[in-house]
Amino acid sequence: MPYASADARRELLGEVERAGDHLSVALSDLSEAFELLDDTTAERLESELFGPVQAAYGRTRRTHDEFARRYNLPGGTFATAARGAPGRGIKGFLDDASREVLEADSVLVRLQDSMLPVEVGDPELRTGLSQVRELIGPFQNRAREFGRTLGR
């Protein structure tokens, strides 16, 4: 059944890459919001929101690339997010980033629930996916709290 295993590995890589693409868009949205903030609030955004998403994105890419290397599969072609429209404002960028992080988490939840990571028998991959989910898990609450304190 090597063919089935190879297909499962490629499918798994595709889903990890999809989660990474959502995190990339979230980073772009957070960067746009950062540019619209005063220095103090921008520093808060960086430490509370951008930093954890950036770490999660890096971990996603590393998990993807290391898994691909272990099984001689092609590396990722993660999307680069386009710059957003400046008229959306800080709140719009935060809302969009929240949706993207939530979607990335949903992709990873579905992947973990599918048992595909267990079926391919790769503990490093499972650990990497769990670490990404830990990094982005608190994002929704942090973003909501950050948004509530804007303008105060």
HUBELNOR-V229465 format. One record per run of one state. SS is the DSSP state (H for helix, E for strand, L for the rest). FROM is the first residue (numbers start at 1). LEN is the number of residues. Records with the same first field share a line. If there is no record, write none. Layout:
BEGIN
SS: FROM-LEN / FROM-LEN
END
This chain:
BEGIN
L: 1-1 / 36-3 / 71-15 / 114-2 / 120-3 / 138-1 / 150-3
H: 2-34 / 39-32 / 86-28 / 116-4 / 123-15 / 139-11
END
